[in-house]
Amino acid sequence: MKLLKLHKQAALAACFAFALTTSVKAQTDTATSPETTTEDEDFSMYDEVGFADKGAKRYCSPKIEGLSPAKLISIGFDFQGPYQLNLDTFNNNMNEGFPENGKTATTSGARFACNIPVISKTSLVWQMGANYWESGYNGMDKGPLAVGYVENPMLKSLYANGLRTMGINTTVFKPLNDKKFLLFQGSADMSGDYNWNLMPAKYMKYSAALIYGKRPSERKQWGVGLARTYRAGELNYIPIIFFNHTDAANKWGSEVLFPARAHVRRTINSRNMLFAGYELEGQSYRLYRDVDHRDKDLEIRRAEIRLRAVYEFSLKDFIWMSVQAGYRINYRYDVDRLTNGKEIYRAFGLLSDEPYVMTNTLTNPFYFNVSLNLVSP
Amino acid sequence: MKKILFIAFAAFFGTILSSFVNQDAAGDRLIGVWEPSNGRARVKVEKIGAKYYGKIVWLKEAVDPVTKQPKTDKNNPDPNLQNVPLKGYRMLKDFVYAGKDEWTEGTIYDPLNGSTYSCTIKMTDKNSLEIRGYIGVSALGRTDIWKRLEVKKK
């Protein structure tokens, strides 16, 4: 009899536990729906606070309000409309090729980039990234000017192999306190006419930038620094200026890393942004593949300024699309011979006036670029 | 025999009950007022039912510089919520204590862009949280460190 009573008590306890669980679930579901609490609370009590950990420090954030979202993964396509290539001959003992003037081509290719946070702490942010860009050269001439009749060895190589850049990069943001920070960016890129057979690692190009900056408010950050860069096609060491800001209404702003890029931003809302500005794009491309049995020391110093308008918008949640169109201005498309890979550092003619082995000009076409992006939290 | 059975029964349920109580106590360490690393807001974590929620209780810039009114959730993709005041807004929702100093199954809302992310919280010490917001998989995310605040009683 007593055992039966015990069973009854256990069953009652189980029923009570079930009822309690159900009640808690219902309460939670109710709590989930409202976005804001309705009870009156004296929020002024949170004005005066201190860290529970007396040794804790405040550090400045790498971002400011209103900036365009950082892209974790980006897949895109770039197209430059028809333009004319005027290619010189190689000088010295490389002048057996013919010059090519007035060849018409378009350039297009896929672009992929990713940037993944490795360490994301208040006192240190470290990201690693990778990128792959390709430029295919598509000859548009017919008849005797057509691709099959090209004599100039460099143009032959461009038509046959195109150019590629593949690299890895890293970004480190180190806040010094709640206002000051250091920003380091470094990259190693393999650029050239290689295909699936990559070039030796000794042809990698290394770039880096170090910026000392301040973040005086939630809407402004700026900095100055020094960069080792190939953006102008050839190696340069240049001062750089970093400046991001957003106005009080969060309608207008700027995103500048001069001289690499500078944009004015118009924020329609947090998921639709327009930009106008420019980007300087460039790299030194090694002509490594054995076109006409030439040496492998030639590098195209390619740099272009892209004046552009960009529209970035959220397609759905974290998937953003970027559409840009503009005018591509050729800055440099000359060729150096880097004997045994030894780099030439001209410092804009101040340290060396060594001539290029080939001086080329390109006319300037309109271009467009579209990309799908997964943006960062 | 029946007495032994009853004691065993009571001990068994006692242990289970005690583990629930301990689990609750461990999970409740999340309750309190916290500051994200950017220092722009202060968030009060409360327990409602068995889950944990965090609402904004303080904003560095509480007034909209254009409208001169208290800031609202103007970036919310739902137009019906764009006039909801940010103070009192639940930006952390539905967290469950999973043991080992971790709270999971929750979401975090970023009022700056109106996006909601999956989120996990890890307590690295009693006064520090690692809040990881991510998209789909944890690798595609960002971690922020929040510090516990002591509210000075008025």
Chai-1 contact restraints between the chains, C-beta under 6 A:
chainA,res_idxA,chainB,res_idxB,connection_type,confidence,min_distance_angstrom,max_distance_angstrom,comment,restraint_id
A,V24,B,G49,contact,1.0,0.0,6.0,A-B,restraint_1
A,V24,B,A50,contact,1.0,0.0,6.0,A-B,restraint_2
A,Q27,B,G49,contact,1.0,0.0,6.0,A-B,restraint_3
A,T28,B,G49,contact,1.0,0.0,6.0,A-B,restraint_4
A,T28,B,K51,contact,1.0,0.0,6.0,A-B,restraint_5
A,A31,B,I48,contact,1.0,0.0,6.0,A-B,restraint_6
A,T32,B,D94,contact,1.0,0.0,6.0,A-B,restraint_7
A,E35,B,L81,contact,1.0,0.0,6.0,A-B,restraint_8
A,E35,B,V84,contact,1.0,0.0,6.0,A-B,restraint_9
A,E35,B,R90,contact,1.0,0.0,6.0,A-B,restraint_10
A,T36,B,V84,contact,1.0,0.0,6.0,A-B,restraint_11
A,T36,B,G88,contact,1.0,0.0,6.0,A-B,restraint_12
A,T36,B,Y89,contact,1.0,0.0,6.0,A-B,restraint_13
A,T37,B,K55,contact,1.0,0.0,6.0,A-B,restraint_14
A,T37,B,G88,contact,1.0,0.0,6.0,A-B,restraint_15
A,F43,B,V57,contact,1.0,0.0,6.0,A-B,restraint_16
A,F43,B,K87,contact,1.0,0.0,6.0,A-B,restraint_17
A,M45,B,V151,contact,1.0,0.0,6.0,A-B,restraint_18
A,Y46,B,R42,contact,1.0,0.0,6.0,A-B,restraint_19
A,Y46,B,V57,contact,1.0,0.0,6.0,A-B,restraint_20
A,Y46,B,W58,contact,1.0,0.0,6.0,A-B,restraint_21
A,E48,B,K152,contact,1.0,0.0,6.0,A-B,restraint_22
A,V49,B,L149,contact,1.0,0.0,6.0,A-B,restraint_23
A,V49,B,V151,contact,1.0,0.0,6.0,A-B,restraint_24
A,G50,B,E150,contact,1.0,0.0,6.0,A-B,restraint_25
A,F51,B,K147,contact,1.0,0.0,6.0,A-B,restraint_26
A,A52,B,N127,contact,1.0,0.0,6.0,A-B,restraint_27
A,A52,B,R148,contact,1.0,0.0,6.0,A-B,restraint_28
A,A52,B,E150,contact,1.0,0.0,6.0,A-B,restraint_29
A,D53,B,N127,contact,1.0,0.0,6.0,A-B,restraint_30
A,A56,B,K147,contact,1.0,0.0,6.0,A-B,restraint_31
A,R58,B,G39,contact,1.0,0.0,6.0,A-B,restraint_32
A,S61,B,N38,contact,1.0,0.0,6.0,A-B,restraint_33
A,L72,B,L140,contact,1.0,0.0,6.0,A-B,restraint_34
A,P117,B,R142,contact,1.0,0.0,6.0,A-B,restraint_35
A,S120,B,R142,contact,1.0,0.0,6.0,A-B,restraint_36
A,S120,B,T143,contact,1.0,0.0,6.0,A-B,restraint_37
A,K121,B,I145,contact,1.0,0.0,6.0,A-B,restraint_38
A,T122,B,S37,contact,1.0,0.0,6.0,A-B,restraint_39
A,T122,B,I145,contact,1.0,0.0,6.0,A-B,restraint_40
A,A248,B,P65,contact,1.0,0.0,6.0,A-B,restraint_41
A,A249,B,V66,contact,1.0,0.0,6.0,A-B,restraint_42
A,S270,B,N75,contact,1.0,0.0,6.0,A-B,restraint_43
A,S270,B,N113,contact,1.0,0.0,6.0,A-B,restraint_44
A,S270,B,G114,contact,1.0,0.0,6.0,A-B,restraint_45
A,F318,B,I135,contact,1.0,0.0,6.0,A-B,restraint_46
A,S376,B,R142,contact,1.0,0.0,6.0,A-B,restraint_47
A,P377,B,Y117,contact,1.0,0.0,6.0,A-B,restraint_48
A,P377,B,G133,contact,1.0,0.0,6.0,A-B,restraint_49
A,P377,B,G141,contact,1.0,0.0,6.0,A-B,restraint_50
A,P377,B,R142,contact,1.0,0.0,6.0,A-B,restraint_51
